[in-house]
């Protein structure tokens, strides 16, 4: 939960780098919350099977849209890629596979053009 809150604290910070741990914990907690809200939407009748959207799930998705984009951009920075690479995810299937490959890669060791390695900063203290 710490990493999820850490990503939310950096709500609209698109500079710097994010560790894999921060990205994937943010992803996992979002997935769990979305699933719980889906169940609540289905039970309360606010889920539309035609559109595939629920009221609470839609509100939550809008609220975490910018933090999701910012943590993705910072994760790409950690692998020495520009944040614009996030747009490759818009290409059906292939784009998502490539973006997934970028997200699971290890950090660039040492400093890169986006800042110092967040892993090294944590291990030094």
N, C-alpha and C positions, 0 to 999 in steps of 0.2 A: 504494500500500500504506500510505502514511503516513496517509491519511484513514480507512482501514479501522481501523488501530490506534488512531487518535484516537477514533473512535466506541466502540471496545472499552474504552478507558481510562475513558470516561464511561459505564461499564456500566449504571448505574441512575440517571443524572442526568436528571431530567425537567424541570429548570428551565434557563433560558437559551435560547440560539438556536444553530442549526447552519446552516452555509452549504449551498447546493445541492451544492457540490463534495463536502462531507463525506457528505451523504446518498447521492448517486448513486454515489460510489466505494464506499461501504459496500454498497450494493445490488449493484453490479457484481461485487465480490469475493465476496459471498455467492452470487451466481448461478454464478460459475465454480467455487467450492468445492463447491457442491451438485451441479453437473454432474459434476465429477470423482468425488465420492463415489457418485453414481448409477452411474457406469461401474464403479467398484470393487465396489459391491454386486452388480451384475449378473454380473461376472466371478467373484466368490467365491460366488455363489449365495445371498446374503443379501437379495436383492430379491424381493418378493412382487408378482407381476403382478396378482393379485386385489385386493390392498389399495392397490397403487401406492406402497408404502413399502419403503425399504431400511433395514437396521439402522444403518449408519454415517450415512446421510443423516438418519435420524430423530433420532439422538443429536445431530448437529450442529444441526439445526433447534431442538431444545429448548435447546441451549446459547446460541444467538444470539437467542432469542425476546425476552428483556428488552432487550438492546442494540438490537435492531431497533425495538421499540416506543419506546424512549427517543429514538433518533435521529429517528424519525418525529415524535414530539411536539415535539422541539426545532426540527425543520424547519418544522412548522406555526407554532410561535412566531415563527420568522423572517419568516413572511408575515403576522404580526399576528393569528393565529387561535389559539383555545384548542386544547390537545392533545386535547380530547374530540372534535374533528372527525375524528380517526383512526378513530373508530367508524363513520363513514359508509362506510368500506371494506367493512364487513360486508354492505352492501346489494349483492346480485348485480348485476354489470355496471355499472349506473349509478353506484353508490357508488365502485367502483374507478376509473371514468373521472373522476369529480369529484375524488377524492383525488389522482390522477395530475396533474390540472390544478393543484391546490394545490402539489404537489411541484416542478413545473417553473417556478412563478412566481419572479420575482426577489425579493430581500429587501426588506423595508420600509426605506426610507432612514432613517438616523439611529437614534435610540433609540425603542423602543416599550415597552409595559408589561411585556415579558418581558426587557428588557435592551438593551444597546447592540448595534449592528450588527457582527457578527463580521468582515465584509468591511473595514469602516473600521478596526477594531482591527489587522488584519493590514497594511493599506496604510500606516498611520501609522508603523509600526516599520521 
